[in-house]
Amino acid sequence: MKHTFENAFITGASSGLGRAIALELARRGTRCVLAARRLPELEQLAAEIRAAGGRADVCELDVRDTPGLRSAMDTWDRTVGGFDLVLANAGIGLALPAAELVWEDVEEVIEVNFTAALATLIEGKNLMLPRCTGTLVGMSSLAGERGMPGAGAYAATKAGLQSFLETLEIDLRRSGLTIVDIQPGFVRTPMTDANTGKMPFLMEVERAAVLCVDGIQRGDSVISFPWQLSWLARGLVRYLPRPVWRWIAQAVDS
């Protein structure tokens, strides 16, 4: 069954894949509440959506402020008449070898990529459960499949989010809610523009957004792409013995 969405709440909507997904959802008729810290970028995106005939609202917030996030979601849920799609997309990267990690940087990655994502999903669940309908989506990553050289904090938060989404799917199986885990590989965004390492099968953000929205509308449990990297990460690398994966990861990173 193909899902259609009247109202969506999207964190991290000011740039990257979140921005592209908002544009694609709006093109398909969804009213999007765009949430992020950077107000000028949000207003520009909202204007772009409205100019194309879509509907968009701006919600300036820092997802690390979980009480503020939950309050904003509750307010906007009432304002638009109920969210039927919540996308926990906000995320930041951190590419440093373990020897150079400092706690302050790691803490911020955990707060944004994991704590805020879970807060968004739990509040979305609380809003949707009484209505017995809705779709909760988390933006994890193929990097969450194994320990990744130079990306320990980032990969750990994405692995944790994957586990949480899978648990939601199990626990809420009779609730009427749909749970979707998006696991991208490398997508051309401001985050990946800062990468200096290899990015195999790099995908353009517009194509990635179409794949995401198509999968969300189908109610896919997991949306992973590009297929080449997904096959490697989810179909092969996941099952390698730890010594074998450690040898491969060290060889690729050298």
Secondary structure, DSSP 4 states (H G I P E B T S, - for coil): -----SEEEEESTTSHHHHHHHHHHHHTT-EEEEEES-HHHHHHHHHHHHHTT--EEEEE--TT-HHHHHHHHHHHHHHHT--SEEEE---------GGG--HHHHHHHIIIIIIHHHHHHHHHHHHHGGGT-EEEEEE--GGGGS--TT-HHHHHHHHHHHHHHHHHHHHTTTTTEEEEEEEE--EESHHHHT--S--TT-EEHHHHHHHHHHHHHHT-SEEEESHHHHHHHHHTGGGS-HHHHHHHHHHHH-
